[in-house]
Amino acid sequence: MNSKSKKIVLIVDDEPDICEILEFFIHRMGYQVEVAYTGDEALSKSNLKSYDLVITDMVMPGMSGKKFIQRLRETPDFKAKIVISSGQTDHFVEIDYDDILAKPFTPEKIEELFKKVF
């Protein structure tokens, strides 16, 4: 088993099409993928501490991406890298994240991101 297949990526986005596209390309690259459609759904996952990377939208119903990231960072033993997926890339100065995947994205941009974060 290679090191990619051991890494688990959580996608958090309220748009099913975005989740499906990301899941397809990330899984094709050899990573395990899980999806949540809201910040609350993601936080309720019992294996929250086992993720290696969380890719989250910033504008979602209910809990915002900013609040979701704050809650992740407050979780004891949470060590995953956090990537913001957004069409606006210049509004996140007060948020503790590791990188941005700008929308719209391409398979090449996803691969570039993974090379940077892993």
C-alpha positions as CSV (number, residue, x, y, z in Angstrom):
1,M,0.0,0.0,0.0
2,N,1.5,3.4,-1.0
3,S,1.5,6.4,1.3
4,K,-1.2,8.2,-0.7
5,S,-3.8,5.5,0.0
6,K,-3.2,5.9,3.7
7,K,-3.9,9.6,3.6
8,I,-7.5,10.7,4.2
9,V,-9.0,13.9,2.8
10,L,-12.2,15.4,4.0
11,I,-14.1,17.7,1.6
12,V,-16.6,20.1,3.1
13,D,-18.8,21.9,0.6
14,D,-22.6,22.5,0.4
15,E,-22.5,22.1,-3.4
16,P,-22.8,18.4,-4.4
17,D,-21.3,19.0,-7.8
18,I,-18.1,20.5,-6.3
19,C,-17.8,17.6,-3.8
20,E,-18.3,15.1,-6.6
21,I,-15.6,16.7,-8.8
22,L,-13.1,17.0,-6.0
23,E,-13.8,13.5,-4.8
24,F,-13.3,12.1,-8.3
25,F,-10.0,13.7,-8.9
26,I,-8.6,13.3,-5.4
27,H,-9.6,9.6,-5.3
28,R,-8.1,9.1,-8.8
29,M,-4.8,10.5,-7.4
30,G,-4.8,7.7,-4.9
31,Y,-6.1,9.3,-1.7
32,Q,-9.1,8.2,0.5
33,V,-11.9,10.7,0.4
34,E,-14.8,11.5,2.6
35,V,-17.5,14.2,2.0
36,A,-19.6,16.4,4.3
37,Y,-22.0,19.0,3.1
38,T,-22.0,21.3,6.1
39,G,-19.5,22.3,8.8
40,D,-21.8,20.7,11.4
41,E,-21.9,17.4,9.5
42,A,-18.1,17.4,9.3
43,L,-17.6,18.2,13.0
44,S,-19.9,15.3,13.9
45,K,-17.6,12.7,12.3
46,S,-16.2,10.5,14.9
47,N,-12.8,10.2,13.0
48,L,-12.2,13.9,12.8
49,K,-8.7,13.5,14.2
50,S,-7.7,11.0,11.5
51,Y,-7.8,13.3,8.5
52,D,-4.6,14.4,6.8
53,L,-6.3,17.3,4.8
54,V,-9.5,19.2,5.0
55,I,-10.7,21.1,2.0
56,T,-13.5,23.5,3.0
57,D,-15.8,26.0,1.2
58,M,-16.1,29.3,3.1
59,V,-19.7,30.1,2.2
60,M,-22.1,27.4,3.4
61,P,-25.5,27.4,5.1
62,G,-25.4,27.3,8.9
63,M,-21.9,27.3,10.1
64,S,-19.5,29.5,7.9
65,G,-16.2,28.1,6.7
66,K,-14.5,30.6,9.0
67,K,-16.3,29.2,12.1
68,F,-15.8,25.7,10.9
69,I,-12.0,26.2,10.7
70,Q,-12.0,27.8,14.1
71,R,-13.8,24.8,15.6
72,L,-11.4,22.4,13.8
73,R,-8.4,24.2,15.3
74,E,-10.0,24.0,18.8
75,T,-10.3,20.2,18.5
76,P,-7.7,18.4,20.7
77,D,-5.1,16.5,18.6
78,F,-6.4,17.8,15.3
79,K,-3.4,18.0,13.0
80,A,-4.7,18.0,9.5
81,K,-3.8,20.7,7.0
82,I,-6.7,23.0,6.0
83,V,-7.3,24.3,2.5
84,I,-9.9,26.9,1.7
85,S,-11.8,26.3,-1.5
86,S,-13.2,29.6,-2.7
87,G,-13.8,31.9,-5.6
88,Q,-12.5,34.8,-3.5
89,T,-8.9,34.4,-2.5
90,D,-8.2,37.7,-0.8
91,H,-10.6,37.9,2.2
92,F,-9.1,35.3,4.6
93,V,-6.4,37.2,6.5
94,E,-7.8,36.3,9.9
95,I,-8.2,32.6,9.3
96,D,-5.7,29.9,10.2
97,Y,-5.4,27.9,7.0
98,D,-2.6,26.2,5.1
99,D,-3.5,27.0,1.4
100,I,-6.2,28.0,-1.0
101,L,-7.7,26.1,-3.9
102,A,-9.2,28.9,-6.0
103,K,-12.5,28.2,-7.8
104,P,-12.9,27.4,-10.5
105,F,-10.2,24.8,-10.3
106,T,-8.8,22.3,-12.8
107,P,-7.4,18.8,-12.2
108,E,-3.9,20.3,-12.7
109,K,-4.6,22.9,-9.9
110,I,-5.7,20.1,-7.6
111,E,-2.5,18.1,-8.3
112,E,-0.4,21.2,-7.7
113,L,-2.1,21.8,-4.4
114,F,-1.5,18.2,-3.3
115,K,2.2,18.4,-4.2
116,K,2.5,21.5,-2.0
117,V,0.6,20.2,1.0
118,F,2.0,16.7,1.0
